[in-house]
Amino acid sequence: MTNERIDLPQGTLDLLILKTLAVEPQHGWAISDRIQQISKVLQIQQGSLYPALHRLERRGWIKAEWGASENNRRAKYYALTKQGRKQLEIETNAWRKLTSAVDQVLNMV
C-alpha cells in the first residue's frame, strides 16, 4: 500500500457506494471502511462520503434508516433501492466501457 493520493474521476464514488450497498445495508463509516478494505488504496474522506450519500438519497438510489451500530451507537444505515440497483447496473456498464476504451489507448503500440 502506498501513501500516494488517488483522486477518483467524477461519479466514481457514487458507483463505489452503490456497489458496496448492493451487498448489504451499511452505515457511513462501514461503507468507507469496506471500500478501503477491498481496494487496499482508496480512502474515502467524510467530506466526500456524506455529501455523496445525501446526493444518492435525493436521487432515490438509496434510502436511510436509523439503527444501532456494532458498538451499539445510533447510526444511519443506507440501503440500495430498486431504482438504485438499476442505476448500479447502468453505472457499472458505463464504467466498464470507459475503462476498456482507456485501456485500449494506453496499450496501443
Chimera marker file (.cmm) of the C-alpha trace (Angstrom):
<marker_set name="trace">
<marker id="1" x="0.000" y="0.000" z="0.000" r="1" g="1" b="0" radius="0.5"/>
<marker id="2" x="1.311" y="3.428" z="-0.865" r="1" g="1" b="0" radius="0.5"/>
<marker id="3" x="0.662" y="6.837" z="0.669" r="1" g="1" b="0" radius="0.5"/>
<marker id="4" x="0.120" y="8.311" z="-2.786" r="1" g="1" b="0" radius="0.5"/>
<marker id="5" x="-3.229" y="10.078" z="-3.082" r="1" g="1" b="0" radius="0.5"/>
<marker id="6" x="-5.535" y="8.850" z="-5.827" r="1" g="1" b="0" radius="0.5"/>
<marker id="7" x="-8.266" y="11.227" z="-6.996" r="1" g="1" b="0" radius="0.5"/>
<marker id="8" x="-11.396" y="9.451" z="-8.167" r="1" g="1" b="0" radius="0.5"/>
<marker id="9" x="-12.887" y="10.523" z="-11.509" r="1" g="1" b="0" radius="0.5"/>
<marker id="10" x="-16.243" y="12.336" z="-11.250" r="1" g="1" b="0" radius="0.5"/>
<marker id="11" x="-19.065" y="9.918" z="-10.421" r="1" g="1" b="0" radius="0.5"/>
<marker id="12" x="-16.800" y="7.066" z="-9.342" r="1" g="1" b="0" radius="0.5"/>
<marker id="13" x="-17.561" y="7.468" z="-5.649" r="1" g="1" b="0" radius="0.5"/>
<marker id="14" x="-21.280" y="7.096" z="-6.359" r="1" g="1" b="0" radius="0.5"/>
<marker id="15" x="-20.602" y="3.843" z="-8.204" r="1" g="1" b="0" radius="0.5"/>
<marker id="16" x="-18.445" y="2.507" z="-5.350" r="1" g="1" b="0" radius="0.5"/>
<marker id="17" x="-21.100" y="3.364" z="-2.764" r="1" g="1" b="0" radius="0.5"/>
<marker id="18" x="-23.874" y="1.739" z="-4.803" r="1" g="1" b="0" radius="0.5"/>
<marker id="19" x="-21.790" y="-1.412" z="-5.271" r="1" g="1" b="0" radius="0.5"/>
<marker id="20" x="-20.938" y="-1.572" z="-1.571" r="1" g="1" b="0" radius="0.5"/>
<marker id="21" x="-24.601" y="-1.227" z="-0.601" r="1" g="1" b="0" radius="0.5"/>
<marker id="22" x="-25.624" y="-3.917" z="-3.098" r="1" g="1" b="0" radius="0.5"/>
<marker id="23" x="-24.173" y="-6.448" z="-0.657" r="1" g="1" b="0" radius="0.5"/>
<marker id="24" x="-25.997" y="-5.222" z="2.471" r="1" g="1" b="0" radius="0.5"/>
<marker id="25" x="-27.185" y="-2.022" z="4.177" r="1" g="1" b="0" radius="0.5"/>
<marker id="26" x="-24.378" y="-0.226" z="5.994" r="1" g="1" b="0" radius="0.5"/>
<marker id="27" x="-23.697" y="2.963" z="7.910" r="1" g="1" b="0" radius="0.5"/>
<marker id="28" x="-21.381" y="5.619" z="6.506" r="1" g="1" b="0" radius="0.5"/>
<marker id="29" x="-18.193" y="4.650" z="8.302" r="1" g="1" b="0" radius="0.5"/>
<marker id="30" x="-18.696" y="0.976" z="7.336" r="1" g="1" b="0" radius="0.5"/>
<marker id="31" x="-19.136" y="1.949" z="3.662" r="1" g="1" b="0" radius="0.5"/>
<marker id="32" x="-15.872" y="3.898" z="3.705" r="1" g="1" b="0" radius="0.5"/>
<marker id="33" x="-14.084" y="1.120" z="5.574" r="1" g="1" b="0" radius="0.5"/>
<marker id="34" x="-15.334" y="-1.576" z="3.180" r="1" g="1" b="0" radius="0.5"/>
<marker id="35" x="-14.185" y="0.364" z="0.106" r="1" g="1" b="0" radius="0.5"/>
<marker id="36" x="-10.744" y="0.753" z="1.683" r="1" g="1" b="0" radius="0.5"/>
<marker id="37" x="-10.572" y="-2.950" z="2.647" r="1" g="1" b="0" radius="0.5"/>
<marker id="38" x="-11.477" y="-4.159" z="-0.839" r="1" g="1" b="0" radius="0.5"/>
<marker id="39" x="-9.402" y="-1.635" z="-2.824" r="1" g="1" b="0" radius="0.5"/>
<marker id="40" x="-6.429" y="-1.598" z="-0.437" r="1" g="1" b="0" radius="0.5"/>
<marker id="41" x="-5.709" y="2.010" z="-1.506" r="1" g="1" b="0" radius="0.5"/>
<marker id="42" x="-8.882" y="4.099" z="-1.649" r="1" g="1" b="0" radius="0.5"/>
<marker id="43" x="-9.597" y="6.200" z="1.412" r="1" g="1" b="0" radius="0.5"/>
<marker id="44" x="-12.932" y="7.955" z="1.305" r="1" g="1" b="0" radius="0.5"/>
<marker id="45" x="-12.984" y="11.061" z="3.467" r="1" g="1" b="0" radius="0.5"/>
<marker id="46" x="-16.133" y="12.047" z="5.370" r="1" g="1" b="0" radius="0.5"/>
<marker id="47" x="-16.157" y="15.353" z="3.494" r="1" g="1" b="0" radius="0.5"/>
<marker id="48" x="-16.716" y="13.410" z="0.269" r="1" g="1" b="0" radius="0.5"/>
<marker id="49" x="-18.688" y="10.433" z="1.580" r="1" g="1" b="0" radius="0.5"/>
<marker id="50" x="-21.602" y="12.132" z="3.308" r="1" g="1" b="0" radius="0.5"/>
<marker id="51" x="-22.391" y="14.623" z="0.514" r="1" g="1" b="0" radius="0.5"/>
<marker id="52" x="-22.359" y="11.643" z="-1.900" r="1" g="1" b="0" radius="0.5"/>
<marker id="53" x="-24.708" y="9.661" z="0.358" r="1" g="1" b="0" radius="0.5"/>
<marker id="54" x="-27.100" y="12.618" z="0.572" r="1" g="1" b="0" radius="0.5"/>
<marker id="55" x="-26.954" y="13.090" z="-3.203" r="1" g="1" b="0" radius="0.5"/>
<marker id="56" x="-27.735" y="9.399" z="-3.816" r="1" g="1" b="0" radius="0.5"/>
<marker id="57" x="-30.586" y="9.589" z="-1.317" r="1" g="1" b="0" radius="0.5"/>
<marker id="58" x="-32.063" y="12.666" z="-3.054" r="1" g="1" b="0" radius="0.5"/>
<marker id="59" x="-31.909" y="10.791" z="-6.376" r="1" g="1" b="0" radius="0.5"/>
<marker id="60" x="-33.828" y="7.899" z="-4.851" r="1" g="1" b="0" radius="0.5"/>
<marker id="61" x="-30.997" y="5.398" z="-5.376" r="1" g="1" b="0" radius="0.5"/>
<marker id="62" x="-30.528" y="4.728" z="-1.668" r="1" g="1" b="0" radius="0.5"/>
<marker id="63" x="-32.705" y="5.090" z="1.428" r="1" g="1" b="0" radius="0.5"/>
<marker id="64" x="-31.662" y="5.688" z="5.022" r="1" g="1" b="0" radius="0.5"/>
<marker id="65" x="-32.905" y="4.418" z="8.378" r="1" g="1" b="0" radius="0.5"/>
<marker id="66" x="-31.600" y="4.954" z="11.885" r="1" g="1" b="0" radius="0.5"/>
<marker id="67" x="-30.324" y="1.903" z="13.714" r="1" g="1" b="0" radius="0.5"/>
<marker id="68" x="-27.703" y="0.685" z="16.184" r="1" g="1" b="0" radius="0.5"/>
<marker id="69" x="-24.131" y="0.120" z="15.001" r="1" g="1" b="0" radius="0.5"/>
<marker id="70" x="-21.869" y="-2.786" z="16.003" r="1" g="1" b="0" radius="0.5"/>
<marker id="71" x="-20.813" y="-0.876" z="19.122" r="1" g="1" b="0" radius="0.5"/>
<marker id="72" x="-24.433" y="-0.021" z="19.995" r="1" g="1" b="0" radius="0.5"/>
<marker id="73" x="-24.256" y="3.588" z="18.859" r="1" g="1" b="0" radius="0.5"/>
<marker id="74" x="-27.008" y="5.288" z="16.893" r="1" g="1" b="0" radius="0.5"/>
<marker id="75" x="-26.115" y="5.292" z="13.197" r="1" g="1" b="0" radius="0.5"/>
<marker id="76" x="-27.834" y="5.996" z="9.910" r="1" g="1" b="0" radius="0.5"/>
<marker id="77" x="-27.921" y="2.868" z="7.754" r="1" g="1" b="0" radius="0.5"/>
<marker id="78" x="-28.111" y="3.192" z="3.995" r="1" g="1" b="0" radius="0.5"/>
<marker id="79" x="-29.669" y="0.618" z="1.676" r="1" g="1" b="0" radius="0.5"/>
<marker id="80" x="-29.981" y="0.345" z="-2.084" r="1" g="1" b="0" radius="0.5"/>
<marker id="81" x="-33.443" y="0.929" z="-3.560" r="1" g="1" b="0" radius="0.5"/>
<marker id="82" x="-34.862" y="-0.835" z="-6.609" r="1" g="1" b="0" radius="0.5"/>
<marker id="83" x="-34.040" y="2.274" z="-8.640" r="1" g="1" b="0" radius="0.5"/>
<marker id="84" x="-30.531" y="2.212" z="-7.145" r="1" g="1" b="0" radius="0.5"/>
<marker id="85" x="-29.997" y="-1.380" z="-8.338" r="1" g="1" b="0" radius="0.5"/>
<marker id="86" x="-30.943" y="-0.333" z="-11.861" r="1" g="1" b="0" radius="0.5"/>
<marker id="87" x="-28.603" y="2.648" z="-11.646" r="1" g="1" b="0" radius="0.5"/>
<marker id="88" x="-25.791" y="0.431" z="-10.363" r="1" g="1" b="0" radius="0.5"/>
<marker id="89" x="-26.134" y="-1.724" z="-13.475" r="1" g="1" b="0" radius="0.5"/>
<marker id="90" x="-26.130" y="1.346" z="-15.746" r="1" g="1" b="0" radius="0.5"/>
<marker id="91" x="-23.120" y="2.879" z="-13.982" r="1" g="1" b="0" radius="0.5"/>
<marker id="92" x="-21.208" y="-0.424" z="-13.965" r="1" g="1" b="0" radius="0.5"/>
<marker id="93" x="-21.705" y="-0.885" z="-17.710" r="1" g="1" b="0" radius="0.5"/>
<marker id="94" x="-20.634" y="2.700" z="-18.409" r="1" g="1" b="0" radius="0.5"/>
<marker id="95" x="-17.545" y="2.284" z="-16.189" r="1" g="1" b="0" radius="0.5"/>
<marker id="96" x="-16.532" y="-0.930" z="-17.972" r="1" g="1" b="0" radius="0.5"/>
<marker id="97" x="-16.892" y="0.705" z="-21.402" r="1" g="1" b="0" radius="0.5"/>
<marker id="98" x="-14.847" y="3.715" z="-20.278" r="1" g="1" b="0" radius="0.5"/>
<marker id="99" x="-12.043" y="1.705" z="-18.693" r="1" g="1" b="0" radius="0.5"/>
<marker id="100" x="-11.896" y="-0.615" z="-21.691" r="1" g="1" b="0" radius="0.5"/>
<marker id="101" x="-11.569" y="2.341" z="-24.062" r="1" g="1" b="0" radius="0.5"/>
<marker id="102" x="-8.874" y="3.994" z="-21.924" r="1" g="1" b="0" radius="0.5"/>
<marker id="103" x="-7.029" y="0.679" z="-21.655" r="1" g="1" b="0" radius="0.5"/>
<marker id="104" x="-7.043" y="0.296" z="-25.444" r="1" g="1" b="0" radius="0.5"/>
<marker id="105" x="-5.452" y="3.711" z="-25.871" r="1" g="1" b="0" radius="0.5"/>
<marker id="106" x="-2.870" y="3.075" z="-23.138" r="1" g="1" b="0" radius="0.5"/>
<marker id="107" x="-1.898" y="-0.241" z="-24.726" r="1" g="1" b="0" radius="0.5"/>
<marker id="108" x="-1.556" y="0.995" z="-28.297" r="1" g="1" b="0" radius="0.5"/>
<marker id="109" x="1.774" y="0.233" z="-29.877" r="1" g="1" b="0" radius="0.5"/>
<link id1="1" id2="2" r="1" g="1" b="0" radius="0.2"/>
<link id1="2" id2="3" r="1" g="1" b="0" radius="0.2"/>
<link id1="3" id2="4" r="1" g="1" b="0" radius="0.2"/>
<link id1="4" id2="5" r="1" g="1" b="0" radius="0.2"/>
<link id1="5" id2="6" r="1" g="1" b="0" radius="0.2"/>
<link id1="6" id2="7" r="1" g="1" b="0" radius="0.2"/>
<link id1="7" id2="8" r="1" g="1" b="0" radius="0.2"/>
<link id1="8" id2="9" r="1" g="1" b="0" radius="0.2"/>
<link id1="9" id2="10" r="1" g="1" b="0" radius="0.2"/>
<link id1="10" id2="11" r="1" g="1" b="0" radius="0.2"/>
<link id1="11" id2="12" r="1" g="1" b="0" radius="0.2"/>
<link id1="12" id2="13" r="1" g="1" b="0" radius="0.2"/>
<link id1="13" id2="14" r="1" g="1" b="0" radius="0.2"/>
<link id1="14" id2="15" r="1" g="1" b="0" radius="0.2"/>
<link id1="15" id2="16" r="1" g="1" b="0" radius="0.2"/>
<link id1="16" id2="17" r="1" g="1" b="0" radius="0.2"/>
<link id1="17" id2="18" r="1" g="1" b="0" radius="0.2"/>
<link id1="18" id2="19" r="1" g="1" b="0" radius="0.2"/>
<link id1="19" id2="20" r="1" g="1" b="0" radius="0.2"/>
<link id1="20" id2="21" r="1" g="1" b="0" radius="0.2"/>
<link id1="21" id2="22" r="1" g="1" b="0" radius="0.2"/>
<link id1="22" id2="23" r="1" g="1" b="0" radius="0.2"/>
<link id1="23" id2="24" r="1" g="1" b="0" radius="0.2"/>
<link id1="24" id2="25" r="1" g="1" b="0" radius="0.2"/>
<link id1="25" id2="26" r="1" g="1" b="0" radius="0.2"/>
<link id1="26" id2="27" r="1" g="1" b="0" radius="0.2"/>
<link id1="27" id2="28" r="1" g="1" b="0" radius="0.2"/>
<link id1="28" id2="29" r="1" g="1" b="0" radius="0.2"/>
<link id1="29" id2="30" r="1" g="1" b="0" radius="0.2"/>
<link id1="30" id2="31" r="1" g="1" b="0" radius="0.2"/>
<link id1="31" id2="32" r="1" g="1" b="0" radius="0.2"/>
<link id1="32" id2="33" r="1" g="1" b="0" radius="0.2"/>
<link id1="33" id2="34" r="1" g="1" b="0" radius="0.2"/>
<link id1="34" id2="35" r="1" g="1" b="0" radius="0.2"/>
<link id1="35" id2="36" r="1" g="1" b="0" radius="0.2"/>
<link id1="36" id2="37" r="1" g="1" b="0" radius="0.2"/>
<link id1="37" id2="38" r="1" g="1" b="0" radius="0.2"/>
<link id1="38" id2="39" r="1" g="1" b="0" radius="0.2"/>
<link id1="39" id2="40" r="1" g="1" b="0" radius="0.2"/>
<link id1="40" id2="41" r="1" g="1" b="0" radius="0.2"/>
<link id1="41" id2="42" r="1" g="1" b="0" radius="0.2"/>
<link id1="42" id2="43" r="1" g="1" b="0" radius="0.2"/>
<link id1="43" id2="44" r="1" g="1" b="0" radius="0.2"/>
<link id1="44" id2="45" r="1" g="1" b="0" radius="0.2"/>
<link id1="45" id2="46" r="1" g="1" b="0" radius="0.2"/>
<link id1="46" id2="47" r="1" g="1" b="0" radius="0.2"/>
<link id1="47" id2="48" r="1" g="1" b="0" radius="0.2"/>
<link id1="48" id2="49" r="1" g="1" b="0" radius="0.2"/>
<link id1="49" id2="50" r="1" g="1" b="0" radius="0.2"/>
<link id1="50" id2="51" r="1" g="1" b="0" radius="0.2"/>
<link id1="51" id2="52" r="1" g="1" b="0" radius="0.2"/>
<link id1="52" id2="53" r="1" g="1" b="0" radius="0.2"/>
<link id1="53" id2="54" r="1" g="1" b="0" radius="0.2"/>
<link id1="54" id2="55" r="1" g="1" b="0" radius="0.2"/>
<link id1="55" id2="56" r="1" g="1" b="0" radius="0.2"/>
<link id1="56" id2="57" r="1" g="1" b="0" radius="0.2"/>
<link id1="57" id2="58" r="1" g="1" b="0" radius="0.2"/>
<link id1="58" id2="59" r="1" g="1" b="0" radius="0.2"/>
<link id1="59" id2="60" r="1" g="1" b="0" radius="0.2"/>
<link id1="60" id2="61" r="1" g="1" b="0" radius="0.2"/>
<link id1="61" id2="62" r="1" g="1" b="0" radius="0.2"/>
<link id1="62" id2="63" r="1" g="1" b="0" radius="0.2"/>
<link id1="63" id2="64" r="1" g="1" b="0" radius="0.2"/>
<link id1="64" id2="65" r="1" g="1" b="0" radius="0.2"/>
<link id1="65" id2="66" r="1" g="1" b="0" radius="0.2"/>
<link id1="66" id2="67" r="1" g="1" b="0" radius="0.2"/>
<link id1="67" id2="68" r="1" g="1" b="0" radius="0.2"/>
<link id1="68" id2="69" r="1" g="1" b="0" radius="0.2"/>
<link id1="69" id2="70" r="1" g="1" b="0" radius="0.2"/>
<link id1="70" id2="71" r="1" g="1" b="0" radius="0.2"/>
<link id1="71" id2="72" r="1" g="1" b="0" radius="0.2"/>
<link id1="72" id2="73" r="1" g="1" b="0" radius="0.2"/>
<link id1="73" id2="74" r="1" g="1" b="0" radius="0.2"/>
<link id1="74" id2="75" r="1" g="1" b="0" radius="0.2"/>
<link id1="75" id2="76" r="1" g="1" b="0" radius="0.2"/>
<link id1="76" id2="77" r="1" g="1" b="0" radius="0.2"/>
<link id1="77" id2="78" r="1" g="1" b="0" radius="0.2"/>
<link id1="78" id2="79" r="1" g="1" b="0" radius="0.2"/>
<link id1="79" id2="80" r="1" g="1" b="0" radius="0.2"/>
<link id1="80" id2="81" r="1" g="1" b="0" radius="0.2"/>
<link id1="81" id2="82" r="1" g="1" b="0" radius="0.2"/>
<link id1="82" id2="83" r="1" g="1" b="0" radius="0.2"/>
<link id1="83" id2="84" r="1" g="1" b="0" radius="0.2"/>
<link id1="84" id2="85" r="1" g="1" b="0" radius="0.2"/>
<link id1="85" id2="86" r="1" g="1" b="0" radius="0.2"/>
<link id1="86" id2="87" r="1" g="1" b="0" radius="0.2"/>
<link id1="87" id2="88" r="1" g="1" b="0" radius="0.2"/>
<link id1="88" id2="89" r="1" g="1" b="0" radius="0.2"/>
<link id1="89" id2="90" r="1" g="1" b="0" radius="0.2"/>
<link id1="90" id2="91" r="1" g="1" b="0" radius="0.2"/>
<link id1="91" id2="92" r="1" g="1" b="0" radius="0.2"/>
<link id1="92" id2="93" r="1" g="1" b="0" radius="0.2"/>
<link id1="93" id2="94" r="1" g="1" b="0" radius="0.2"/>
<link id1="94" id2="95" r="1" g="1" b="0" radius="0.2"/>
<link id1="95" id2="96" r="1" g="1" b="0" radius="0.2"/>
<link id1="96" id2="97" r="1" g="1" b="0" radius="0.2"/>
<link id1="97" id2="98" r="1" g="1" b="0" radius="0.2"/>
<link id1="98" id2="99" r="1" g="1" b="0" radius="0.2"/>
<link id1="99" id2="100" r="1" g="1" b="0" radius="0.2"/>
<link id1="100" id2="101" r="1" g="1" b="0" radius="0.2"/>
<link id1="101" id2="102" r="1" g="1" b="0" radius="0.2"/>
<link id1="102" id2="103" r="1" g="1" b="0" radius="0.2"/>
<link id1="103" id2="104" r="1" g="1" b="0" radius="0.2"/>
<link id1="104" id2="105" r="1" g="1" b="0" radius="0.2"/>
<link id1="105" id2="106" r="1" g="1" b="0" radius="0.2"/>
<link id1="106" id2="107" r="1" g="1" b="0" radius="0.2"/>
<link id1="107" id2="108" r="1" g="1" b="0" radius="0.2"/>
<link id1="108" id2="109" r="1" g="1" b="0" radius="0.2"/>
</marker_set>
